Amino acid sequence: MSPPMPRPDEERKPQRAALLDAITARVGFTPNIASLIAEHPDILALLAPSLCIKNEALPLMIQGSLGVAIAQEHASDYCLAMHVYLATHVAKLSTDEIALNQSGQSDDARTDPLVKFAIRTMRANGHVTADDLALLRSAKLAQSDILLLLLTIFRSVATTFLANLLAPPLDFPAYPLAITAHD
């Protein structure tokens, strides 16, 4: 195992504090995963949007659905609990929609192709096909929207990896991982 990363400079504490304050304001408390990754402000800054569904460019429903689907795909108990909480309380998704998201789908015509694309992209390690890209065209995404979607997927995947590796204590109501065909 490599040596631990150096602690952030004292001068970067205000940046870290501002990000943690924004997450806390959105969620209602400071999630354990945010506290863990706050040790390095650059990582916190990169992943903050996936921790609090705070990305004005994508509608809340899409953000919530993507978070649930990605957490399920990576079998991250912590991230699934966090994203279900945010999807329910912030994005206002129904339990039926959350169950569909866990299976890599959505009942919403615009959200469904984006969730399916996210799952296909992760399963193919980013090697997407023309059919995968056709999903995005069916959702009428501009090139800038596709880039934003890819960044959102990346952030969520990185967050699930960190949650699985760091195993923060669960501070959201537990939510069961679904049994899926690829398990």
N, C-alpha and C positions, 0 to 999 in steps of 0.2 A: 504494500500500500504506500502511496506517495505521502510526503509530508503534508500537513494541513496548510491550506492557503493562508497567506498573511491576513491579519485583521485589517479592515478598512481604516483609512486615515481618520484622524479626529475631525478634519475639515469636511469630511463627507457625511458626518452625522446628521446635519440638517436635511440633506437629500433623503437619507434613509428615513428620518423622522417624518418628513412630508409624505413619502410614499406609504408608510405604515398608517399615518393619520387618514389618508385617502381610503385605504383598504378598510380600516376600522369604521370610518363613517359610512361606507357602503354596506358592509356586512353587519355592523352593530357591535362587533368585538374584533380583536386582533387574532386571526386564525393561527394556530400553532405552526402551520407550514410557512406562513409569512414571517413569523418570528425566527424560524430556523434559517430561511434564506436571506433574511435581513442582515446577516453577518457580512454579506457582500452586496453593497448598494447597486452595482451594475446588474447582478442577477435579479435582485428585487425589482429594479426598474424594467428589465426585460419581461419578467413574468407577472408583474402586478396586474395587467389586464386580465389574465386568465384566473387570477385569484379573486376578482371581485366583479366580473361581468361589467367592465367599464371600457367600452369601446364604441363610441358613438357612431362609427361608420357602419357597423353591423347591427341590425335590429336585435333587441334583447332576446326575442324568441329564438333567433338563429344562434346567438351566443350560448344561450342556455342549453339548447338541443345539442350543439357541438360539444360542449363541456361534458354533458352526461354520456354521450356516445363514446367520446374518447376515453373517459375514465373507465367506462365499462369495458371497452376494447383492451385496455391495458390492465384490467383487473385491479384497479387501485381503489381499495376500500375507502381510503381517506378522501381521494378526489371525487369519487362517486357521491359520498355523503355531502361533501362541500358543494358540488355542482347541483345535486338534487335540491339542497337547501336554497341555493341561489336561484335555480330555475323555478322553484315554487314561490319563494318570497320576493324575488326581484323581477324575474321575467314573467311570473304568473302563469307558468305552464301547468296543465292539468296532470293528474297522475296517469291518465291514459297516454298523454303525449310523452311523458317521461318513460313509460314502459316501451313505447315505440322507439324512442331514442336509444334505449338500452339494446334494442334489437337492430340498431343501425338504420332506422327509418324515422319518418315524421309524417303526421297527418296533414301538415301544411304543405301546399304545393310548391312553395318557394324554398322552404327549409329542407324538404325531403332530398332533393338532388345534392344539396350541400353536405348533408349528413352522410349520404351514401358515398360521395366523393371523398370525404374525410376518412371514412373507414377503408375504402379501396386504396387511398394514398398510403395510409399507414401499413396496411397488409402487404403492399407492393414496395415498401421502403422508398416511396417517392417515384417509382417507375410507373407512371400512369400511361394509359393507352388512349387511343383516339376515342374509344367509347367512354372512358372516364371524363375526358374533356367535353364530350357531347353532353354529359350530365350538366356541366356548368353552363354550356350554351343554352340548354333548355331552361335554365334559371335566369337567362338574359344578363349574365355578369359581364361587366367591362373588364378589360385587362387589369386595371387598378384594383377592382373588386376581387379578382382572382388572386392577386398578390396579397391582399389583405386577408383573404380566406386562408391562404397558405401560411401566413404569419400566425394567424389565430390557431391553426392546427399545430404548428411548431410549438407555440407557447404552451398549449395544452398538453402536448406529448411530453415536453420537457418537464412540466409541472408534475405529471403523473410519474415520470421516472424518478424525480427527486422525492416525491412522496413515498414511492415504493422503496427507495433506497434509504431514506432518512427515517421512515416509519414514525411520523409525528403522532402523539397521542390524539385520538379522535376527539374533536371539540365541536362537531356537528352531529345532529341525530343520525345514528347509523342507518344505512340503507343497503339492502342486500344486493349483491351482484347477481345478475340474471345468469341462468345456465344457457349458453348459446351453442349453436351447432358446431362451431370451430373449437370448442373447449375440449 
